[in-house]
Amino acid sequence: MERQVGNLWHGDREAQIQAAMEVSRLSSKQRHKLADKGVIEPLISMLNSQDYEAIEAALCALLSLAFGSERNKNRIIKSGVLPVLLNLLQCQNQALAELTIASMLTLSSCSANKLAIASSGAIQLLVQFLSGQYADSASTQSQLDTIATLHNLSTFQEIMPLIASSGIVFSLLDLIHSSRKSSELVEKAVGLLESVVSSSENALCEAAGIVGAIRILVETIEDGSLLGKEHAVGILLLICQSCREKYRGLILREGVMPGLLQLSVDGTRRAKNVARELLLLLRDVSSYSSTSKQTKHELIEKIMQEIDAEGEQLAGATLRLVEEIIAKVNT
């Protein structure tokens, strides 16, 4: 261990790289001892080199030191790694950029680091990664790591305004649009999007105003994973609640009813509740059930008339879903 410390501080290029690579093979206890001996600083110095192999070895070593240790995560940030990581995020080497994002994800999981990371300018660079030069070639894992890092930061309410104003809304919607709706990537992206728009009125207005956004959310309700559908319907409900007169017709014209009705029966517990709330808002069923003594048949007929007026064509299976919903409304 003393040899590794010495090589990291004073060794030549080959000795430093070899020592950094050895860090990843040590036990957790040994890595903690290495951090106590001050190896974080020379590893960060290696990141400033123009040597790809040295940078990669140092990043992997820092990741190993940070793994499972909140103390080491905080030490690494306090040792001045952030400016170096931000430079690597903007480098022309995609593999290094993706490894840097993995490092940011690990460091951002420590509560003591979140404000420092957010105030460093990292949020804007992470958003740019999702929609910038690597948008078409980035690995799915690096995209997931980017979203997870932003989600880690979003748990601090004081950071959310920085995230909401970073261009994240458009980047996430674009990513959701271009990805398979049932994928984990879309599930995580729409989850982060719901978190952002639910905490920022400006972000909600931005999402509602982006051309094609409602269609993208409807497609996610139709074809997404269970959690993806839950987040998508949550966003649509927020949009409709923000200005029912403006968005009710827009949402209906995107053909939301079949997927929404299905979700209100087969979704997660939260998705069922949110879908039914949105259904009542779109159909105005609440006024029927609370102020009228219409029979179940009359209520279904009124709903179907409204649906037909909007141009929706619902099959018999969907009609049965309507009946199930009305039964729940009347109980």
C-alpha angles and dihedrals in degrees: 000000000000089000091055092049091049094048093049092052102036110007127112121255096279094046092049093049092047092049091048091050090050091057091069091056096053126100120258091255092051092049090053090053091050091052089051088054091058105255094140094079097054090046090054089048089056089058089064093062124098090230112111094200092051093047092049093049092048094048091050091048092050090048090053092049091049096046110108095353121101088182093057092044089057092043091055092052092046090051090066104258097139100080089048093049091049090055091050090050088061097044123118093239108093095195091056092046091053092047088050090054090052087054091049090051092054094045093046092058088073111088092213090060102048101087092045092051093046094049093048095073093254094127094064092048092049091052090048089054089059093052106018137080094319097044094107098038104035116117118251089241093057090049090050090048091051093051091045091051091052089047090052090053093045091066087080108075092208089060096050096082089058091051094044092053096044098086091259094133095062093040093053094046090049090050092048091048094053097042135076105272095222093053126112088239093062091043091056094040095051089044091056090044092055090049091052098046093044091058100039126053090195091053091048091052090048092052093048092049099050111106110249095012095118091047090052091052092047090052089052090052089052101043109013130108118271092266092040090055091047093054094043094053089046090057093047090051091052090049093050093045091051091063116351094181092055102040106029094082093041092054093046093049090058089065098250098151103084094048093041093051091048091049092051088062105031105027131100116287092264093042091054092052095045093045092052091048090052091045091055090047093050095042096033088227090151092072091050095051096043103041105026134066093208119148121250090256092053091048093051089048092053092049092049091049090055091047091050090049089057091051097252117151109205122187125221091266090058091048088057088052089053089052091052091051093048089050089055091046091054095049 
